[in-house]
């Protein structure tokens, strides 16, 4: 066997994954286009918005507000500080700005 006859399975798998991802995107966007046309959207901007947002999924019940959050919204701003420290700081800032 020559060196050129060897199959690179990693590259083949990567190419397959890319093709599957592209196919899923095409199907998702096409379905969004058909829904937008069926809804008789008023403008191209609205149509485009529906297609561009086709990758978004609706919130599940567990995602809705009211539950206890274990992760802060912006962990970069709270590095090295506890949730209690941040909550106290926010509370103090509210009192200063309202007074």
Phi, psi and omega in degrees: 000140177274164181295330181286344183275356182280133180270131177269096185292328178296314179294322179295318178294319179298317179295320178296316179298319178296319179294319178295319178296316179296321179294317178298317180297316179300312181297317181296313181291324178295318177297321178294321178297315180296320177296318181296318179294318179298325179282352181054060181300152188283331185215165177295325180299319178294317177301312181298320178299320179296316181293316181293334180265010185294340180279348181282146180242149179293155178292147173267168182303321181291341182275346186284159184292161177115334179276166179284130179268134177258350181236136179285160181293321182228090184292341180292329182275348185245017181299131177084356179243151178274166177300322180297320178299315182293317180298319179295317180297318179296316180299318180293321179294323179295318181293323180292318184283338180271350185260000000 
